[in-house]
Amino acid sequence: MGKVFLLMLALGAGYWLYTDYQASGSLTGKAYYEACWERANKKKGFDDPAPSTPYQAGQWKQCDPVARRALFANGFIFAGMPKDEKDEDGIRLRRVCPDAWNEVPMGGIFYLYVKDTEAEGGVSGIDGVLPASWTLSHWATKRWPKCSAERERQGYPKLVEKNDGTFGWEKPCPKCK
């Protein structure tokens, strides 16, 4: 019975790793950080930098989608400007979630991840070998620990990736009209 349990545990862990690596564009946390750090540091002005190789182009293309996928899968939401100064829910959401107007760079959330990770001295520990989506989830949860709970408390549904690669509400959002 114990061997069956261990086999089931190993199969479950293998499936989790496989699906998370797929969601991460097959990048580990270290490979993701290095590729996105290079892309962020080559950018000058508003033009995207030209990658040197096809492999590099593929990695760079994963920077923003993997970051969004990881954040949205964990229930994060980008907070916008409250409709008015007395909108307590909007103000509370901006305090605990990524602020789309003042905090998130125009190029994508991955720029913020790169900046924070660089300030910490790079990717360390197990974050370097696990899938990039796990590393980004870990970073976001440390940075905005109350975001998902506040989104849920306010009645916003989760954001999910659609078949065409865009992101949208998991179910209709009555608060978003």
HELIX and SHEET records of a PDB file:
HELIX    1   1 GLY A    2  ALA A   23  1                                  22    
HELIX    2   2 GLY A   29  LYS A   42  1                                  14    
HELIX    3   3 PRO A   54  LYS A   61  1                                   8    
HELIX    4   4 CYS A   63  ALA A   73  1                                  11    
HELIX    5   5 GLU A   88  VAL A   96  1                                   9    
HELIX    6   6 ILE A  109  ALA A  119  1                                  11    
HELIX    7   7 GLY A  125  GLY A  128  5                                   4    
HELIX    8   8 ALA A  132  ARG A  143  1                                  12    
HELIX    9   9 CYS A  147  ARG A  153  1                                   7    
HELIX   10  10 PRO A  174  CYS A  176  5                                   3    
SHEET    1   A 2 LEU A 159  GLU A 161  0                                        
SHEET    2   A 2 PHE A 167  TRP A 169 -1                                        
END                                                                             
